[in-house]
Amino acid sequence: MRLRLPVRARADLALTLLALAALLAWDASGWDLTVARHIGSAAGFAWRDTWWASRVMHDGGRWAAWALLLTLAWAALRAPQAGTALAAGPSGAERWRWIAVMLACVVAVPALKRVSGTSCPWDLSEFGGVAAYVSHWRLGLLDGGPGHCFPSGHAVAAFAFFGLYFMWREHDPRRARAWLVVVVVAGLVFGGAQLLRGAHHPSHTLWSAWLCWALNAAAAQWPRTGRWQAQPA
């Protein structure tokens, strides 16, 4: 007997590693700064303080995320108990489990951002700030700016809800796929708005997406019994 991941777990792991490789390739390309230069100028970023980007997409997106979490909590309170048919959807305990995973994303990614020395694009000297561009992989090397900008905390308002895909995929695959599309689109829209404002580089949003996906994918492989199950090799 030895530990052997189920087919679905292997697919999740393969996708997670493939996305990680793509992200590392993006970081190595240096295209973050190239993209920022196409959007900003020495005068800064024109979209930085626009109403739709700073109020609707940023503040509104955050409030929408908390409203969705409260809705999910209400649904969990009204959900059937464990042991009901799969057709009935996730049980109350299962829903609470995934709400906890989503909240873990909401806490973990901003916590990483809090200790990061990477400054935002609008803080760079070539865009009117004071910082020099330094890769977020140059740990311990400060860029001369305020830092605390990597990864994107705002994008988590969408990507934390990858848990809805994992929560539903055993019960209603079509609904799970629909949630996956909604979460990805919302995350890219939130990230795009922050990109136009000069608040984040593309990699900041992409790493937030990867971290949220990895946390949810890992949680999906943890059996309800609380331990890994060995299968015949």
N, C-alpha and C positions, 0 to 999 in steps of 0.2 A: 504494500500500500504506500502511496506517496501522494502529495498534494498535486492536484491537477485542476486547472481552472476550467469551468464550463465554457462552451462555445461562445456564449454571449459575453462572458468576461474577457475572453481572449480578443474578441472583436473590439470591445471597449478599450482594452490595453493597446491594441494595435493602432486605433484611431488616436489615442492620447499621445503615443510615441511619435506618430506621423506628424501630428500638429506641433509637437515639441521640436521636431527636426526642422519644420518649416519656419517656426519662430526663430530658432537659432540662426537659420540662413538669413532671415530678414535682418536680424541684429548685426550679422557679419557684413551685410551689404552697405550699411551706413545710410540707408535711404530715409531714415527718420528725418535727418537734417535736410535732405533734398526736398522732401515733401513740405517741410516747414517753410523753406525758402520760396516755394511756389505759392504759398498762401500769405505769408507775412512779408514785411519790409522793415527798413530801418525805423519807420514810424510806428511799427507794431503790427497788430492784427485788427483789421477793420471790423471784424465781426465780434470782437471781444465783449463789448458791452451792449450789443443789440438786444432788444427785448425778447425776441423769439428764442435766441440762443442762451441767454443768461437766465431768463425767467421761465420761459415755457419749457425748453429742453432740459435745462439743468435743474432748477428748483421744482418745476412741474414733474419731471421724471422721478425725482426723489420722493415726492409726495405720492405719486402713483404707485411706486414700489411698496411703500408702507401700507397704502390702502389695499393692495393686492395681498400682502401678508396678513392683514387683519381679516380679509375675506376668506383666505385659506384657513385661518384659525377658527372662524365661525363654521366653515364647512366641516372641519375636523370635529368640532363639538357635536355636530348633527349627524356625523357619519355612523354607519353600523359598526358593531363590535367585530373583533377578529373572529374568523371562522365562518363568515358568510361567504356566499358564492362569489367568484371572481367577477361575475357579470354586474354585481352590485357596486363594483369600484373599490378603491382602497378603503381599508378599515380606518376607524378613528386613530388607532395606535400607529398605523402605517403613515397616515397623514402627518401626525405630530412628529414622527421620526424624520420625515422629509422637511418639515418646517424647521426643525433643529439644524439640519444640514444646510439649508438656505441661510439661516441666521449665522451659521459658522462662516459661510462665505462673506456675509456682510461685515463680520468682525475681522476675519483673518486678512483679507486683502487691504482694507484701510490701515490695519496694524502694520503691515509691511511698508505701506506708503509712509507711515509716520516716522519710520526709522531710516527711510531712504535719503541719501544725500543728493539725489538727482533733482535738479530744478526744472520748472516748466519751460516750454518754448518761449513764452512771453517774458521770461526772466533772462533770456540770453542777450548778450551785449549787441549782437547784430540785429536784434529786434527791439532795441531800445532799453534793454535791461542791463544787468551788471555781470551776469554769469557767463562763463565760457562753456562751450559744449563738451561734456564728458560722458562717455558711455556709461549706462547704468551698471555695466559689469565691472567697471573700475572701482571696486569696493574700497572704501577708505580714502579715495581721492576726491576731495571736495571741488565743486565747480565755481565757488565764489558767490553763489546765489543762496536763496532761502532753502532750497531742497524740498523734500517731502512731496514729490510729485510722481513717483513711480512705485507701483503700477497705478492705473486709473481707478480711483475709488468710486467715481460716478458711474462707470460702466457696470459696476457690480449691481446697481439698481435693476439691471436687466439680466445679466449673466448668472446671478445667484439663482435665478428661477430655472436653470437647467434641471433642478430637482423635480420639476413638474413633468418633464419628459421621462425621467427614471421612475417616478412614482406611478405613472399611468401605463407604461409600456407593457406590463404584464396583464393589465386589465382591459385596456382599450388602445391598441397600437395606433389607430388613426388619430385619436385625440392626443396621444403622446407626440406623434410627428407634428401635429398642428402646433402644440405648445413649443416644440423645438424650433420651428420656423419663426414663431412670434418672438421668442426670446432672442434668437440670433439677429433678426431684423431690428428689434428694439435696441439691442446692444450696439449694433453698428450705427444706428441713427444717433444714439446718445454719444457714441465715440466720435462720430463725424462732426457733431455740433461742437464738441470740445476741441476737436482738431482745428476747426475754423476759427474758434475763439483764441487759439494759441495756448490752451490750457494743458494739452497733452500731445505727445507724439503718437503715431499709429501703434508703435510697439507697446505703449502704455495700456492701450485698450485691448490689444491682442493678448498680452500677458494676463490681464484680468480675466479675459474669457477662458484662457487655458487653465488658470488656477481654479476658477469656479468649476469648469468641466472636470478637472482632475479630482477635486474634492468630492463632487457628486458621483463620479464614476467609481471612486474608491468606496464610497458609502454604499453604492449599489451592490458591491461584491461581498459586503459583510452580511452573513446570513442572519436571519431573524433570531436564531438560537444564540447569537453572540459569539460564535466561534467558527473558524474555517472548517469546511468539511472535506475530508480526504476521499478521493475516488480511485478506483482501480486504474492503474497505468495501462 
